[in-house]
Amino acid sequence: MIEQYYIKTYYPLTIEIQYYGEVNLTKEKKDKKNDFIHGESFADGVMFNNDRFISVAYRDTDNKIKEKIIRKNSIFKKHSFLNYFIIIRGLINFFEGSINQMISRNQIYRKTNVTNDKINKFSNTLSVFLILIGGFILYFLIPTLITFYLRIYEQNYNILYGIEVLIRFFLFIILFITFNLSTGAKKTSYFHGAEHKTILCHLYGEKITPENVKKYSIYNPSCGTNLIFLLLLVSIPIFYFFNYENIILRILIMLILLPFLFGLAFEISDLIGIRAIKKRKKIISKSFLFQRFNTREPKQEHLIIAIQSLTNLLNADK
């Protein structure tokens, strides 16, 4: 029996997640394809979601596997016309994914057995914005200010902008590698690999069994690991046209354009994944070296949890 929850109401500032009883989902390994499934891995489990459900499976402190299904409605289900606004769509997908991640983390790591969870929507939305602002300061503001003061020694704009881009990527690589050396990140990396293998098995139309899942790569071309790197790449030609003469104006323009560039990077990442799946290039994302730092070959215990999570999601409509 699987615990089932329901996002009962949307208040202006609060999401209420209510316990909805237990449901017995048929353990049928469906092979119906769905290209709109998003996955997320944690140190103790895996989450998969589509536009109707969030499915969480994890290993609890008693070493037993716990499974939960949460009903939810995507904004795209209510307002389907948003699918036609490509960059806006990518930005909304990012925010919805962040909220789904927060809900899943709350279900896995909550300390009490309460049946009702009230999650402050405003504070968590604010947290997402603060993360974006922090990323802007780290990867865009600091390199811009350093380069601006280097004008004392170098006047050639192309050289200056090249220095700014190099500083940006240097900070990203150093921080990315440092973060993924932590103990929690190492534990998550095994579930990350299991998540990738499981979703690829599903997208290629095979039944989701341990034998089939094991055949697939731990590298996924649609992985969010590539997102920040793609954001830095797409920003290079855009920000090139704003010089350092008016540094305040340059920073404001960069800040205004950043959300749209983030949406564009999300769309590019999604397109790469779709094209790779259609062409059956199972390990195309090995070219994205960053997944080598946060994705590892999972063990059987990790695969079982990822398979359980995705199977529950596919059967949730029953």
C-alpha positions as CSV (number, residue, x, y, z in Angstrom):
1,M,0.0,0.0,0.0
2,I,1.3,3.4,-0.9
3,E,0.6,6.6,1.0
4,Q,-1.3,9.1,-1.2
5,Y,-1.3,12.9,-0.7
6,Y,-3.2,15.7,-2.3
7,I,-2.3,19.3,-2.9
8,K,-5.7,20.3,-1.7
9,T,-5.8,24.1,-2.0
10,Y,-3.7,26.9,-3.4
11,Y,-3.8,29.8,-1.1
12,P,-2.1,33.1,-2.0
13,L,0.9,32.2,0.3
14,T,0.4,28.6,1.2
15,I,0.2,25.1,-0.5
16,E,-1.6,22.6,1.7
17,I,-0.6,19.0,1.2
18,Q,-3.1,16.7,2.9
19,Y,-2.9,13.0,3.6
20,Y,-5.4,11.2,1.2
21,G,-5.3,7.6,2.5
22,E,-3.5,4.6,1.0
23,V,-3.8,3.3,-2.5
24,N,-2.8,0.0,-3.9
25,L,-1.3,0.7,-7.3
26,T,-0.9,-2.3,-9.7
27,K,2.8,-3.1,-10.0
28,E,2.5,-3.4,-13.8
29,K,5.5,-2.3,-15.7
30,K,3.9,-0.1,-18.3
31,D,5.8,0.7,-21.5
32,K,3.6,3.7,-22.5
33,K,6.0,6.5,-23.4
34,N,5.6,10.0,-21.9
35,D,8.2,12.6,-22.8
36,F,7.0,15.0,-20.1
37,I,8.3,13.2,-17.1
38,H,10.8,15.0,-14.9
39,G,13.1,13.3,-12.3
40,E,15.0,14.4,-9.3
41,S,17.4,12.5,-7.0
42,F,18.1,12.9,-3.3
43,A,20.5,11.4,-0.9
44,D,17.9,8.8,0.1
45,G,15.6,8.4,-2.8
46,V,14.1,9.5,-6.2
47,M,11.2,11.6,-7.4
48,F,9.5,11.5,-10.7
49,N,6.6,13.8,-11.7
50,N,4.4,14.7,-14.7
51,D,1.7,17.3,-14.9
52,R,-0.7,15.4,-12.7
53,F,1.3,13.5,-10.0
54,I,4.5,13.5,-8.0
55,S,5.8,10.1,-7.1
56,V,8.4,9.7,-4.4
57,A,10.2,6.5,-3.3
58,Y,13.0,6.5,-0.7
59,R,14.7,4.4,2.0
60,D,13.6,5.5,5.4
61,T,15.7,5.4,8.6
62,D,14.3,1.9,9.4
63,N,15.8,0.8,6.0
64,K,12.4,0.1,4.5
65,I,11.3,1.6,1.2
66,K,8.6,4.1,1.5
67,E,6.4,5.2,-1.4
68,K,4.2,8.3,-1.7
69,I,2.0,9.7,-4.5
70,I,1.0,13.4,-4.5
71,R,-1.7,14.7,-6.8
72,K,-1.0,18.1,-8.3
73,N,-1.9,20.3,-11.2
74,S,0.6,21.9,-13.5
75,I,0.0,25.5,-14.6
76,F,0.3,24.2,-18.2
77,K,-2.8,21.9,-17.5
78,K,-4.8,25.0,-16.5
79,H,-3.4,27.3,-19.2
80,S,-2.3,25.2,-22.1
81,F,-1.7,28.3,-24.3
82,L,1.6,28.9,-22.3
83,N,3.1,26.0,-24.2
84,Y,3.4,28.2,-27.2
85,F,5.6,30.8,-25.5
86,I,8.9,28.9,-25.7
87,I,11.2,30.8,-23.4
88,I,8.5,31.6,-20.9
89,R,7.6,27.9,-20.9
90,G,11.1,27.0,-20.0
91,L,11.2,29.5,-17.1
92,I,7.9,28.2,-15.7
93,N,9.1,24.6,-16.0
94,F,12.1,25.6,-13.9
95,F,10.0,27.2,-11.2
96,E,7.5,24.3,-11.2
97,G,10.4,21.8,-11.0
98,S,11.8,23.7,-8.0
99,I,8.5,23.6,-6.2
100,N,8.1,19.8,-6.9
101,Q,11.6,19.3,-5.6
102,M,10.8,21.2,-2.4
103,I,7.6,19.2,-1.9
104,S,9.4,15.9,-2.5
105,R,12.2,16.8,-0.1
106,N,9.7,17.7,2.5
107,Q,8.0,14.3,2.2
108,I,11.3,12.4,2.4
109,Y,12.9,14.3,5.3
110,R,10.1,15.5,7.5
111,K,10.8,14.6,11.1
112,T,7.2,14.0,12.3
113,N,4.4,11.7,11.2
114,V,1.9,14.5,10.7
115,T,-0.7,14.0,8.0
116,N,-1.0,17.6,6.9
117,D,1.9,19.6,5.6
118,K,1.5,23.4,5.1
119,I,4.3,24.7,2.9
120,N,4.8,28.4,2.7
121,K,4.6,29.1,-1.0
122,F,5.8,32.7,-0.7
123,S,8.9,31.8,1.3
124,N,9.9,29.0,-1.0
125,T,9.2,31.0,-4.2
126,L,11.4,33.7,-2.5
127,S,14.1,31.1,-1.9
128,V,14.1,30.3,-5.6
129,F,14.5,34.0,-6.5
130,L,17.3,34.3,-3.9
131,I,19.1,31.4,-5.5
132,L,18.8,33.0,-8.9
133,I,20.0,36.4,-7.5
134,G,22.9,34.6,-5.7
135,G,23.8,32.9,-9.0
136,F,23.6,36.2,-10.8
137,I,26.0,37.9,-8.3
138,L,28.4,35.0,-8.4
139,Y,28.6,34.2,-12.1
140,F,27.7,37.5,-13.7
141,L,28.1,40.5,-11.3
142,I,31.5,39.6,-9.8
143,P,33.1,38.8,-13.2
144,T,31.7,42.0,-14.7
145,L,33.0,44.2,-11.8
146,I,36.4,42.6,-11.9
147,T,36.7,43.1,-15.6
148,F,35.4,46.7,-15.3
149,Y,38.3,47.6,-13.0
150,L,40.8,45.8,-15.3
151,R,40.1,48.6,-17.8
152,I,42.9,50.5,-16.1
153,Y,45.4,48.0,-17.6
154,E,43.6,47.0,-20.8
155,Q,41.4,49.0,-23.2
156,N,40.6,46.4,-25.8
157,Y,37.0,45.4,-25.3
158,N,37.3,42.0,-26.9
159,I,40.1,41.0,-24.5
160,L,38.2,42.4,-21.5
161,Y,35.1,40.5,-22.4
162,G,37.1,37.3,-23.0
163,I,38.6,37.7,-19.4
164,E,35.0,38.2,-18.0
165,V,33.8,35.0,-19.7
166,L,36.9,33.0,-18.4
167,I,36.3,34.2,-14.9
168,R,32.6,33.2,-15.1
169,F,33.4,29.7,-16.2
170,F,36.3,29.3,-13.8
171,L,34.0,30.2,-10.8
172,F,31.3,27.7,-12.1
173,I,33.7,24.8,-12.5
174,I,35.5,25.3,-9.1
175,L,32.2,25.6,-7.2
176,F,30.5,22.7,-9.0
177,I,33.4,20.3,-8.4
178,T,33.7,21.5,-4.7
179,F,30.0,21.0,-4.0
180,N,30.0,17.5,-5.6
181,L,32.8,16.4,-3.3
182,S,30.5,16.6,-0.3
183,T,29.2,13.4,1.4
184,G,25.6,14.2,0.6
185,A,26.3,14.8,-3.0
186,K,28.2,11.5,-3.3
187,K,25.2,9.6,-1.8
188,T,22.8,11.5,-4.2
189,S,25.0,10.6,-7.2
190,Y,24.1,6.9,-7.0
191,F,20.4,7.7,-7.1
192,H,21.1,10.2,-9.8
193,G,22.5,7.4,-12.0
194,A,19.5,5.2,-11.1
195,E,17.1,8.0,-12.0
196,H,18.8,8.4,-15.5
197,K,18.9,4.7,-16.2
198,T,15.2,4.3,-15.3
199,I,13.8,7.2,-17.3
200,L,15.9,6.3,-20.4
201,C,14.6,2.8,-20.2
202,H,11.1,4.2,-20.2
203,L,11.7,6.7,-23.0
204,Y,13.1,4.0,-25.2
205,G,9.9,2.1,-24.8
206,E,11.1,-0.9,-22.8
207,K,9.4,-2.4,-19.8
208,I,10.8,-1.0,-16.6
209,T,12.5,-4.0,-15.0
210,P,15.9,-4.2,-13.3
211,E,17.3,-6.3,-16.1
212,N,16.3,-3.7,-18.7
213,V,17.2,-0.6,-16.7
214,K,20.7,-1.9,-16.1
215,K,21.5,-1.7,-19.8
216,Y,21.1,2.0,-20.0
217,S,23.6,4.8,-19.5
218,I,23.9,6.8,-16.3
219,Y,24.2,9.9,-18.5
220,N,21.0,11.7,-19.6
221,P,21.1,14.4,-22.3
222,S,18.2,16.2,-20.6
223,C,19.8,16.3,-17.2
224,G,19.5,19.6,-15.3
225,T,23.3,19.4,-14.6
226,N,23.8,20.9,-18.0
227,L,21.4,23.8,-17.4
228,I,23.8,26.3,-15.7
229,F,26.6,25.5,-18.2
230,L,24.1,26.1,-21.1
231,L,23.0,29.4,-19.4
232,L,26.6,30.6,-19.3
233,L,27.1,29.6,-23.0
234,V,24.0,31.3,-24.4
235,S,24.8,34.5,-22.4
236,I,28.2,35.0,-24.2
237,P,26.8,36.4,-27.5
238,I,24.0,38.3,-25.8
239,F,26.0,40.2,-23.2
240,Y,28.8,40.9,-25.7
241,F,26.8,43.9,-27.0
242,F,26.6,45.7,-23.7
243,N,29.9,47.5,-23.1
244,Y,31.5,48.8,-19.8
245,E,30.9,52.5,-20.5
246,N,27.9,52.6,-18.3
247,I,28.5,49.8,-15.8
248,I,25.2,50.3,-13.9
249,L,23.1,50.1,-17.1
250,R,25.0,47.0,-18.2
251,I,24.3,45.2,-14.9
252,L,20.6,46.2,-15.0
253,I,20.3,44.8,-18.5
254,M,22.0,41.6,-17.6
255,L,19.7,41.2,-14.6
256,I,16.6,41.8,-16.7
257,L,17.7,39.4,-19.4
258,L,18.8,36.6,-17.0
259,P,15.3,35.0,-16.5
260,F,14.7,34.8,-20.3
261,L,18.2,33.4,-20.9
262,F,17.4,30.8,-18.2
263,G,14.2,29.9,-20.0
264,L,16.2,29.6,-23.3
265,A,18.8,27.4,-21.7
266,F,16.0,25.1,-20.3
267,E,14.5,24.9,-23.8
268,I,17.9,24.0,-25.4
269,S,18.5,21.4,-22.8
270,D,15.1,19.8,-23.4
271,L,15.6,19.9,-27.2
272,I,19.0,18.2,-26.9
273,G,17.3,15.4,-24.8
274,I,14.4,15.0,-27.2
275,R,16.7,14.8,-30.3
276,A,19.0,12.4,-28.6
277,I,16.1,10.1,-27.7
278,K,14.6,10.2,-31.2
279,K,18.0,9.3,-32.7
280,R,18.6,6.7,-30.1
281,K,21.9,8.1,-29.0
282,K,21.9,6.6,-25.6
283,I,25.2,8.1,-24.3
284,I,25.3,11.4,-26.1
285,S,25.5,13.3,-22.8
286,K,29.0,11.8,-22.1
287,S,30.0,15.0,-24.0
288,F,28.7,16.9,-21.0
289,L,31.6,16.2,-18.7
290,F,29.9,17.7,-15.6
291,Q,27.6,14.7,-15.2
292,R,30.7,12.7,-14.5
293,F,31.0,14.5,-11.2
294,N,27.5,14.0,-9.9
295,T,26.4,10.7,-11.5
296,R,27.6,7.3,-10.5
297,E,26.8,3.7,-11.5
298,P,24.0,2.7,-9.1
299,K,23.7,-0.5,-7.1
300,Q,20.7,-2.8,-7.1
301,E,19.3,-1.0,-4.0
302,H,19.3,2.3,-5.8
303,L,17.7,0.9,-9.0
304,I,14.9,-0.7,-7.1
305,I,13.9,2.7,-5.6
306,A,14.1,4.5,-8.9
307,I,12.1,1.8,-10.7
308,Q,9.4,1.8,-7.9
309,S,9.1,5.6,-8.1
310,L,8.6,5.7,-11.9
311,T,6.3,2.6,-12.0
312,N,4.1,4.2,-9.4
313,L,3.9,7.4,-11.4
314,L,3.0,5.5,-14.6
315,N,0.2,3.6,-12.8
316,A,-1.1,6.6,-10.8
317,D,-3.9,7.3,-13.2
318,K,-5.5,4.0,-12.3
